[in-house]
Amino acid sequence: MFGEKGLLHVYTGRGKGKTTCALGLAVRALGHGANVTFIQFMKGWKNYGELTTASKLEGLEIIQTGRPDYVYKGREEPEDYEEARRGMETAREIIAAPENCDMLVLDEINVALEYGLISLESVIDLINNRPFEMELVLTGRDACREIIELADLVTEMREVKHPYKLGILARKGVEF
């Protein structure tokens, strides 16, 4: 970005805040005139607060690839595979013609990978073929060893305490 080598960031772990961290990085980049594309894997629900905000920020595009339901491991539907393929196809198109994208965020791609919705080879190919200046950000719990080894920066969010364990459900404006 801006003439420098783009880095590979990975935000992973069981703790909360991976998507939020990537959004913060995107907002910082936007503040310096970058264009950011944010592809959300496994997220088709339309009520995420970041979707409303994205429409107000010049240079930020969020593309959802997923159905509007939670995907349980082992109970994936054919649509989950198709939507994950669509996300990868979109990412490949952006990487092949990067003029309008300085930072590409692949939100929850680690989970799509762990669930077998996409292949490790396809993600590694994407990483290895990104343009020199493009910043690439991968989020989602359970990042695999191969992705971590390729990364320039890895941050693991660790859950110490979570309100869900007290029966507090996801709250508008905080968790979604």
Beta strands, then each sheet from edge to edge (+ up, - down):
strand 1: 8-12
strand 2: 36-41
strand 3: 60-65
strand 4: 103-107
strand 5: 135-139
strand 6: 153-156
sheet 1: 3+ 2+ 4+ 5+ 1+ 6+
end
